[in-house]
């Protein structure tokens, strides 16, 4: 995994969140600004998205560390 790919995983756009939640960008923005209250189902989808994203970040961190270790061994 290169540096760009690793750092891209660190940022999530509202568009990506909206897609994961099955909601429009405008709806997610309204949830974010407090103009609307997300129902429990949407909050549950958000929690699942966050868990999936966390798992991807953990895997990416392991890949980066493995690359460092591999580079240090082959020098």
C-alpha positions as CSV (number, residue, x, y, z in Angstrom):
1,X,0.0,0.0,0.0
2,X,1.5,3.3,-1.0
3,X,1.4,6.5,1.0
4,X,-1.5,8.0,-1.0
5,X,-3.7,4.9,-0.6
6,X,-3.0,4.9,3.2
7,X,-3.8,8.5,3.7
8,X,-6.9,8.3,1.5
9,X,-8.3,5.8,4.0
10,X,-8.0,8.4,6.7
11,X,-10.5,10.8,5.2
12,X,-14.2,10.2,4.6
13,X,-16.4,12.6,2.6
14,X,-20.0,13.3,3.4
15,X,-20.8,11.8,0.0
16,X,-19.2,8.5,1.1
17,X,-21.2,8.5,4.3
18,X,-24.4,9.4,2.5
19,X,-23.9,6.5,0.1
20,X,-23.1,4.1,3.0
21,X,-26.3,5.2,4.8
22,X,-28.5,5.1,1.7
23,X,-29.3,8.7,2.2
24,X,-28.8,11.9,0.1
25,X,-25.9,14.2,0.8
26,X,-28.4,16.9,1.8
27,X,-30.0,14.6,4.4
28,X,-26.7,13.6,5.9
29,X,-25.7,17.3,6.0
30,X,-28.9,18.1,7.8
31,X,-28.2,15.3,10.3
32,X,-24.6,16.7,10.8
33,X,-25.7,20.3,11.3
34,X,-28.5,19.3,13.7
35,X,-31.3,20.5,11.4
36,X,-32.7,16.9,11.3
37,X,-32.4,14.0,13.8
38,X,-31.3,10.7,12.3
39,X,-33.6,7.8,13.2
40,X,-32.2,4.8,15.0
41,X,-31.9,2.8,11.8
42,X,-29.6,5.5,10.3
43,X,-27.5,5.7,13.4
44,X,-27.1,1.9,13.3
45,X,-26.0,2.0,9.7
46,X,-23.5,4.8,10.7
47,X,-22.1,2.6,13.5
48,X,-21.7,-0.3,11.0
49,X,-19.9,2.0,8.5
50,X,-17.6,3.2,11.3
51,X,-16.8,-0.4,12.3
52,X,-16.1,-1.4,8.7
53,X,-13.9,1.7,8.2
54,X,-12.1,1.0,11.5
55,X,-11.3,-2.5,10.3
56,X,-10.0,-1.2,7.0
57,X,-7.8,1.3,8.9
58,X,-6.4,-1.4,11.1
59,X,-5.6,-3.6,8.1
60,X,-3.9,-0.6,6.3
61,X,-1.8,0.2,9.4
62,X,-0.7,-3.4,9.6
63,X,0.2,-3.3,5.9
64,X,2.3,-0.2,6.3
65,X,4.1,-1.7,9.3
66,X,4.8,-4.9,7.4
67,X,6.2,-2.9,4.5
68,X,8.5,-1.0,7.0
69,X,9.6,-4.3,8.5
70,X,10.2,-5.9,5.1
71,X,12.2,-2.9,4.0
72,X,14.3,-2.9,7.1
73,X,15.1,-6.6,6.6
74,X,16.1,-6.2,3.0
75,X,17.6,-2.8,3.6
